[in-house]
Structure formats: structure tokens, C-alpha cells
Amino acid sequence: GRMRTYLPQGRILHATVSREADRWFVSLTVEEEIPDPISPNGSAAGIDAGLESFITLADETGSVQKIQAPKPLRRALKRLKKLQRKLSRRGVRDKTGRLIERTKNYEKARLELARLHRRIQNIRLDFLHKLTAELVRVHPVIAIEDLNVAGMLKNDRLARHIADVGWGTFRALLEAKAKLRGVRMVKVNRFAPTSKTCSVCGYVLSELPLSVRAWTCPVCGTRHDRDENAAKNLLKFALAVGL
């Protein structure tokens, strides 16, 4: 059939055709001139990636907001497991259960499962693209922890949550869009005590277990939400580099 889409005003170098579930896609590599980016004139921001909220954002205006991710995998997990069991019963199998022939019913079940995986991915990517686009549209400097996402995925208690909300993809998209928009990214050492340093007086707790979500500074008496406090401390790193 006929395809309608926007084509950039540049030279098409090559095209890649791919298939996901029952859909076909064409990816074009195009050579075109990109104008020099104009940095946004908003406020600097500190972003803390968390477990209860996807991110907590603090900016120069004093605003602190928690942004939740849609978590499409968790919502679809029951149906996902059902379709996986359905697929495991389809096709011709030997006595050990190993698939030896793909039948029409097997392909039908496989396609149904692939569609659900694609929907989960699309929901996640739509959220991440919109969020990162808005962040680089508003903030000229963004500070974020340089988290070891790959290492955290090895933690069985955290892996599903991290994969579901897409921390790694979020950071990659944010960095790519920041570069295009002229936004400065400040990567803060993952071992910096942003959660347990009082953002008011600078006192540093000796320990703050992950299970403790709030604490009170013994010096100035300020009550801190750990994620909001971390975001405020990350904001200080953004401000330190200047606008």
C-alpha cells in the first residue's frame, strides 16, 4: 500500500526494514544540517530516580515534584503470564516439552504474545519520550545521578521495577535530547550522599537504609523526604556549574 510520512529535508543514506509482531517498520538514516541549539531559559534542575516515584525533580523556583511512571509491565503481568502458558501448550512437542514443529495455533499464540510485548514497550517509550522532551524544553542545566543501571538490574528485588519503568532508556533519551537542545547534563557520582545529606544545613547521616523513606536532621531539625532531599542536593550540583 501507499505510505505517508514526514521526510526530513536531507539526503537519505540508507533504509532498514524491520518487523515487530505483525507490523513492519522502515528506519531511514538521513544526512541533514542541524542548526545550533538554543538553550532554554528556564531554571536549573536536579533529578533523583527513585523506587516509589519514577523521578523527583527540584528546580530553582523551589518547586519539587514527584513524577510517576505508567509501569505497563506490572499492569499486564497477569495477562502476559497467561499468554506465555498458552504459547507453551501450542505446537508439536516431544516428551520433554521441546518444540519440534510450529503449528498455526502456535504462530497465532506467538503473535498474540508479541503484540502484548509491543504494547508494553510502546506505553513505556511514549511516556519517556514526552517526559524527556519536556525536561530539555524547560531546563538549561540538569543534574542527575550517574547510576549503574546494568548493575542494579542484577539485583532480583529491583530488576523488574527498574526494567518496567525504563531507567536506562530514560537516561539515554535525556542525554540525547539534551545534546540536541544545548542543555548541559551534569552527571553526579553515584556514591555522592545525596539522600542522606541535609539539603538545608549540609549535615551528613552516617547511614540511611533504602527502607527509610524520611528522616529528620539532628542539627537543624528539618524533616526530609529522602527523594525530595536528594533532588534538592542534585540541584546544587546543577547550580554549581553555572547557567
C-alpha positions as CSV (number, residue, x, y, z in Angstrom):
1,G,0.0,0.0,0.0
2,R,0.9,3.7,0.0
3,M,2.9,5.1,2.8
4,R,2.6,8.7,4.1
5,T,5.1,10.2,6.4
6,Y,7.3,13.3,7.0
7,L,10.7,13.0,5.3
8,P,13.5,15.3,6.5
9,Q,15.0,17.8,4.0
10,G,18.2,15.9,3.7
11,R,20.0,13.1,1.8
12,I,18.7,9.6,2.6
13,L,21.7,7.4,3.1
14,H,20.0,4.1,3.7
15,A,16.9,2.4,4.9
16,T,16.4,-0.5,7.3
17,V,13.2,-2.6,7.1
18,S,12.2,-4.5,10.3
19,R,9.2,-6.4,11.7
20,E,7.8,-6.3,15.2
21,A,4.9,-8.8,15.8
22,D,2.5,-8.2,12.9
23,R,3.8,-4.7,11.9
24,W,6.5,-3.6,9.5
25,F,8.8,-0.5,10.0
26,V,11.2,1.4,7.8
27,S,14.0,3.3,9.5
28,L,15.8,6.0,7.5
29,T,19.3,7.3,8.1
30,V,19.3,10.8,6.8
31,E,22.1,13.4,6.4
32,E,20.9,16.9,7.1
33,E,22.2,20.1,8.7
34,I,21.1,20.6,12.3
35,P,21.0,24.3,13.4
36,D,23.0,25.3,16.5
37,P,20.8,24.6,19.6
38,I,19.3,27.4,21.6
39,S,19.3,26.6,25.3
40,P,16.0,27.0,27.2
41,N,15.9,30.0,29.5
42,G,14.2,28.2,32.4
43,S,15.6,27.1,35.7
44,A,18.3,24.5,36.5
45,A,17.0,21.2,37.8
46,G,18.1,18.2,39.9
47,I,16.5,14.9,39.2
48,D,16.5,11.9,41.5
49,A,15.5,8.5,40.2
50,G,13.6,6.6,42.9
51,L,11.6,3.5,43.7
52,E,8.4,5.0,45.0
53,S,8.3,7.7,42.3
54,F,9.9,7.4,38.9
55,I,11.8,10.7,39.4
56,T,11.7,13.5,41.8
57,L,12.5,16.9,40.3
58,A,13.7,20.1,42.2
59,D,14.3,23.4,40.4
60,E,15.5,26.9,41.3
61,T,11.9,28.2,41.8
62,G,11.7,26.0,44.9
63,S,9.3,23.6,43.2
64,V,9.7,19.9,44.0
65,Q,7.5,17.4,42.1
66,K,7.3,13.7,42.0
67,I,6.6,12.1,38.6
68,Q,5.1,8.6,38.4
69,A,5.8,6.2,35.5
70,P,2.9,4.1,34.0
71,K,4.6,0.7,34.8
72,P,3.0,-1.1,31.9
73,L,4.7,-4.5,32.7
74,R,3.2,-4.7,36.2
75,R,-0.3,-3.9,34.9
76,A,0.0,-6.5,32.1
77,L,1.8,-9.2,34.1
78,K,-1.2,-11.4,34.7
79,R,-2.2,-11.4,31.0
80,L,1.5,-11.8,30.0
81,K,1.9,-15.0,32.1
82,K,-1.4,-16.3,30.7
83,L,-0.3,-15.9,27.1
84,Q,3.1,-17.4,27.9
85,R,1.4,-20.5,29.3
86,K,-0.9,-20.6,26.3
87,L,2.1,-20.5,24.0
88,S,3.9,-23.3,25.9
89,R,1.0,-25.6,25.2
90,R,0.9,-24.9,21.4
91,G,2.8,-26.6,18.6
92,V,4.1,-30.1,18.3
93,R,6.4,-31.0,21.2
94,D,8.4,-34.1,22.2
95,K,8.1,-35.8,25.6
96,T,10.4,-33.3,27.2
97,G,8.2,-30.4,26.1
98,R,10.7,-29.2,23.5
99,L,9.1,-27.6,20.4
100,I,9.7,-29.6,17.3
101,E,7.1,-28.1,14.9
102,R,5.3,-24.7,14.8
103,T,1.6,-25.1,14.0
104,K,-0.9,-22.4,13.0
105,N,-2.2,-22.3,16.6
106,Y,1.4,-21.9,17.8
107,E,2.0,-18.9,15.5
108,K,-1.3,-17.4,16.5
109,A,-0.4,-17.6,20.2
110,R,3.1,-16.3,19.5
111,L,1.8,-13.3,17.6
112,E,-0.7,-12.5,20.4
113,L,2.2,-12.5,22.9
114,A,4.4,-10.4,20.7
115,R,1.6,-7.8,20.4
116,L,1.3,-7.5,24.1
117,H,5.1,-7.1,24.5
118,R,4.9,-4.4,21.8
119,R,2.1,-2.6,23.6
120,I,4.1,-2.6,26.9
121,Q,7.1,-1.2,25.1
122,N,5.1,1.5,23.3
123,I,3.4,2.7,26.5
124,R,6.8,2.9,28.2
125,L,8.5,4.7,25.3
126,D,5.6,7.2,24.8
127,F,5.9,8.3,28.4
128,L,9.7,8.5,28.4
129,H,9.8,10.5,25.1
130,K,7.3,13.0,26.3
131,L,8.9,13.4,29.7
132,T,12.5,13.9,28.4
133,A,11.3,16.3,25.7
134,E,9.6,18.4,28.3
135,L,12.6,18.4,30.6
136,V,15.0,19.6,28.0
137,R,12.5,22.2,26.8
138,V,12.4,23.8,30.2
139,H,15.7,23.3,32.0
140,P,19.1,24.6,30.6
141,V,21.1,22.6,33.2
142,I,20.1,19.2,34.6
143,A,21.9,17.3,37.2
144,I,21.3,13.5,37.6
145,E,23.0,10.7,39.4
146,D,25.3,8.5,37.3
147,L,23.5,5.3,38.3
148,N,24.9,1.9,37.4
149,V,21.6,0.7,35.9
150,A,23.1,-2.5,34.5
151,G,24.5,-3.4,37.9
152,M,21.2,-2.6,39.6
153,L,19.4,-5.0,37.2
154,K,21.3,-7.8,38.7
155,N,19.5,-7.2,42.0
156,D,16.5,-9.5,41.9
157,R,14.5,-7.2,44.2
158,L,15.0,-4.2,42.0
159,A,15.3,-5.6,38.5
160,R,11.7,-5.9,37.5
161,H,10.8,-2.4,38.7
162,I,13.8,-0.8,37.0
163,A,13.2,-2.6,33.7
164,D,9.5,-1.8,33.9
165,V,9.9,2.0,34.3
166,G,12.9,2.2,32.0
167,W,15.6,4.0,34.0
168,G,18.3,3.1,31.4
169,T,16.2,4.3,28.5
170,F,15.2,7.5,30.3
171,R,18.8,8.5,30.9
172,A,19.8,7.7,27.3
173,L,16.9,9.7,25.8
174,L,17.5,12.6,28.2
175,E,21.2,12.8,27.3
176,A,20.5,12.6,23.5
177,K,17.8,15.3,23.6
178,A,19.9,17.5,25.9
179,K,22.7,17.4,23.4
180,L,20.3,18.4,20.6
181,R,18.8,21.3,22.6
182,G,22.0,22.6,24.1
183,V,21.1,21.5,27.6
184,R,24.0,20.9,29.9
185,M,23.9,17.5,31.7
186,V,25.7,17.2,35.0
187,K,26.4,13.6,36.0
188,V,26.8,13.3,39.7
189,N,28.9,10.5,41.2
190,R,26.6,7.6,42.2
191,F,28.4,7.4,45.6
192,A,27.6,11.0,46.5
193,P,25.5,11.0,49.6
194,T,22.6,13.0,48.1
195,S,19.8,11.2,50.0
196,K,21.5,11.4,53.5
197,T,22.9,15.0,53.3
198,C,20.7,17.6,54.7
199,S,19.9,20.0,51.9
200,V,19.4,22.8,54.4
201,C,22.5,22.7,56.7
202,G,24.7,20.1,55.0
203,Y,24.8,17.6,57.8
204,V,25.5,14.1,56.6
205,L,23.9,11.0,58.2
206,S,26.2,8.0,58.8
207,E,23.6,5.6,57.4
208,L,20.3,5.7,55.7
209,P,18.9,2.3,54.7
210,L,16.8,2.2,51.5
211,S,13.8,1.2,53.5
212,V,13.8,4.5,55.4
213,R,11.8,7.0,53.3
214,A,12.1,10.0,55.6
215,W,14.4,11.4,58.2
216,T,14.9,14.4,60.5
217,C,18.2,16.3,60.5
218,P,19.6,16.2,64.1
219,V,21.3,19.5,63.6
220,C,18.7,21.9,62.1
221,G,15.6,19.8,62.7
222,T,14.4,19.7,59.1
223,R,12.2,16.8,58.2
224,H,13.3,15.3,54.8
225,D,11.6,13.0,52.3
226,R,14.7,11.1,51.1
227,D,13.9,11.5,47.4
228,E,13.0,15.2,47.6
229,N,16.1,15.8,49.7
230,A,18.3,14.0,47.1
231,A,16.7,16.1,44.2
232,K,17.5,19.3,46.1
233,N,21.1,18.3,46.6
234,L,21.4,17.3,43.0
235,L,20.0,20.8,42.1
236,K,23.0,22.3,43.9
237,F,25.3,20.4,41.6
238,A,23.5,21.9,38.6
239,L,23.7,25.4,40.0
240,A,27.4,24.9,40.7
241,V,28.3,24.6,37.0
242,G,26.5,27.9,36.2
243,L,24.0,28.6,33.5
